[in-house]
């Protein structure tokens, strides 16, 4: 989420002047509160469609974030021409709007079982014995919050990492909606220690990990190094448990398929821990790439993932052979 929505052009000045920062935070809160207030009074599918329209209209006006969306998508999907890329960015904003207006309906999505189809592609001990923790990882795709609902449906207690927005008022609003997820929410600061404690209490660990982590290790993502966290792999290795990628696919409006993919295993179990960890995260990245190519408009890539001077790789095949989701309009 942007540091400021209404006054993003004033962000540098606001960082220097506390009064201006608080004023902009309050303006953003009122704007988001009004949207959430309206969404809450609509049926969940209608709220999702409202968010799609608001996202497609408001999102492209946020020039800085739009430029980041476009840069990330251009690197991930170099076969797209400028026109197709511009259309995809609008659809990505439309999808982001859906996610926003679905927050006040997370409890409804949890309660109405036909809204989530769960697919398990390889059973591991955790599915039969939820007290045996494992590590779940996902990407900012579909509605990633739904992954926690799927885990709750399966009776798996989990502790999930989240990144608090800079605006504390919006953070409080999101936390209120996230109570419906039935999981323990942990801020990303000191996350390794917090997750270890949660796992000792019998909770699985869950995190969304397609973003850049500045103190991470370089791992290839769409043909370029992205500094990525190795924490999921290291936790899995230290605790001798599975590392399971979760894919969330939006079916129609606020209905989803949640796919628990087979666990990621090190290619060389005899290698040192760091080598195994990088290998496992590379495998996760490879899966993320496949998911994003399948549904690129569903990918919320609002943070810069690669250095500004990264040049998109030339595509191996010609043509715009990427599925652009059509439900968001």
N, C-alpha and C positions, 0 to 999 in steps of 0.2 A: 504494500500500500504506500502511496506517495506520502512524503513527509508532510506536505501541505497540498490540499486540493484547490481551494479557492485562491490562495495567495502563493502559489508555487513560484511565481516570478520574484517574490519577495523573500524567498527562503534564506538567502545569505544574510539579509538585513535582520530577519527574524531570529536567526541564531545568535546575533549580537545583542538583541534587545528583547528581554524577557516579556515585556508587556505586549509587544507585537506578536511574539510567538504564541502567547496564551490567547490573544484575540483571534488569530488565525485558526488555532485549535478549536475554539468555540464555534467559529463560523463553519468549519468543516463538520463538526459534530452536529450542528443544526441541520446542515444539508443532508448528511447521511441519516440522521434520525428521522427526517421527514420521509425519505425514501423507504426506510425500514417500517415506519409507522403505516404508510400506505400499503406496502407489501404484506404486512401482518394482517391487514383487513381483507385481503384477497385470498381465494383458494390457492393452494401451493403452486399448481400449474400456471394459473393466471399470474401469480407473482413472478414466477420464473420468466414468463413471456414479457412481462413489464420490464424486468431487469434487462432482458436482451435488447429491448428497444432503447432504454435509457443508456445502456452501455455503448451501443452503436452510435448514439447521438453525442454523448458527453465525452466518451473516451478519446476519440480522435482530436478533440479540442485541447487535450492535455499534451502539448507538443513534445515535451521532453520525454514523457513516458512512451508516447507513440513512436518516437525515434528509436527508443530502446527495443520496443516490440519489433519494429521493422528490422533493426540490425540483427537481432537474435534469429528471427525467422529467415532472413536472407542467408545467414551462415548455415542454418540447419537445412534449408531447402533451396540450394543455389539454382535448381532447375527452373524456379519460378521467374517469370519476367516481371517488370515493374508493375504492370497493371494487375496481374494476379497477386502479387505481393501486397499491393495496396488493399485489394479486396479482402485478402486473408487477415490483414491487420484489423480491419473493421469488424470482421467476424470474430476475431479473438477478443476484441473489446466487448462485443455483444455477449460472448460467452462469459466474460468476467462479470458483466452485469447480472447474468443469471445467478452466478455463485453468490453475489452480494445479496440479492433479494430472496435467496433460499435460506439465508441464515436464520431469520425468525421462524422458519418452518422446519428446522432440523428435528424438532420433537415429532412433527407430523410424519416426516420421512422415516423416523425411527419406529413410529407406531404402526404405520400402514405397511404391512409386510410385502405387499405386491410391488412396492416401489423399488425394491432392491432384489435383484437376482444374484445369488452367490454361486460362483463356480470355483471348485477346488480341483486343481490339475494334478496334484500329488499330495496324498495324505501324509502328514508328519505327526509325531507324537503329540504336539500341542493341540491338534484338532480333536484328538481323543482324550487327552488329559490336559485341560487348560492350565493346570497348575505347573506344567512344564513350560517355562518361558521360552520364547524365541524372539527374533528381531524381524520386524516388518518394515519395509521401505516402499515409498511410493513417490510419484512426481506430481507437480501442480497441474493435473489434468483431470478432465471430467469435473466433478466436485470432490476434491481430495478429502474433505471432511467426512464424506460418506464412508470412507474406509474404516473409520473408528466405529461407525454404526454396524458395519458388517462384522467386525470383530466382536462387538457386543452381542450381536445376534447368535454368534457361535459360542458365546459364553466365555470368551477369552478376555480376562482382565488385562488392561494395558495402560502403560504410561506413555503419552505422546508428547513429543516436543512441539513447541510453537514459537513463532517469532512475534513478540508483542509489537504492535505498531508504535511509532514514535509518539503519537497523540494518545495520552493516557485516557482520555474520555472515550475514544474509539476502542481502545483496548478493553475497557470495562464493559462496553456494549457487546463486543464480540465474545468475551468470556461468559456473559450472561446467556447468549445463544448457544455457546458450546457446552453448557451444562447438560444439554440433551444428549451429548455424545456418550455419556456414561463411561468416561475414562478419566484418568489422572492427567492433568495438563501440566507440563513442566516447561519453564522458559529455557531458551537455548543457552543462556549463561550458565557455566559450570555444569553443562548437560551430562558429561561423562559420569561424574560422581553421582548426580541425581538418578540417572538411569540405572547405574549399578545398584543403588539402594533399592530402587523399585523392583529390579529383577530378583533381588534377594528376598523380597516380600512375595514373590510368585507372580509378578506382573511381566507380561511381554513388553518389549520396547518398540515404539513405532515412531517413524519420522519421515517427513517429506524432504528429499535430498537432491533435487535437480538444480538447486541454486549454487552460485559461486560461494566458496568459503575462503576468505582471504588467507587464513593461516593453514589451509589444507594442502594437499599434495596434487601435483599435476596429473590428471587422468584424461585420456582422450574422450572427447564428446563431439560428435559430428565432425570428426577429422581434425579437431584442434584441442590442445590441452586446456582443460578447465580445472582450476584449483578446487578440489572436492574434499569433503570430509571422508576420512577412513573409519570414523567411529563405528558405523554399523558392522563393518567386517571385523574390526578389532573386538567388539563386544561379543560377536558370534564365536570367534575363535577362543577368546578367554573363557567363555562360559560353556563351550562345547555344545552350542545350540544352532539351530537353523537360521539362515538369512533368507527371508521370503519376500520377493517383490509382489506388490499389490497393484493391479491396474484397475482404475475406475473409468468405465466407459458410459457416457451419457447416451441413453436410448432415445428418449423423447421427453421434452420438458423436464420435470423433476423425477425421472425414473432412470435407474442405473443398473449396469451389470458390474459386479465387483469380482475380479478374477484373482485368485490366489495362485500365482505361478509356482512351478517347482523351485525348491530352494537352490540358491547359488552356492556352489562348492568350489574350493580352490583347485586350480588345474594341477598344481604340484603340492600335495600335502607335506612333502619333505622340505619345502622352501622355508625361509625364515618368516616370521609373523608379518613384517612389513611388506614383503614381496607377495605373500598370500593375500594380504588386505587390498593392495593395489589391484591385483588380479581379480578379486571378487567384485570390487567397485567398478572395474572396467566391464565386467559382465553385466552388472546392473545398468551401467550407462548404455551398453549395447541394446538392452531390452527397452530402456526409455526411448532410444532413437526409433526403434520399431513402432512403439506406441504412438509417438509424436507424428511419424510419417503417416500412420493410419488415420489419425484425427488431429491434424495440425491446428485447426481453429479452436480446439479445446485446451490448448496449452497456454497457461498463464505465465508468460515469460517476461514479467515486468521489471526484472533486475538484469543489469548487464552481466552476461555470462563469460564473455571473453574480452581481452584488451581491445581498445578502440581501433587499433590498427590491424585487427584480424581481417583477413581477406577471405571471402567465401571461396571454397574449392570449386573448380570447374566440374559440372555434373558429368557423370560417365555416360548418361543417356540424355537425349534431347526430349523436349516436350514437358508439359506441366502435368506429370503423372502422379499428382498428389490429390488425395480425396479432400475436398473442401466441404465441411459439414453444411448442410442446407437448412437444418431445423432452426437455426438461431434467428432468422429474420422475423 
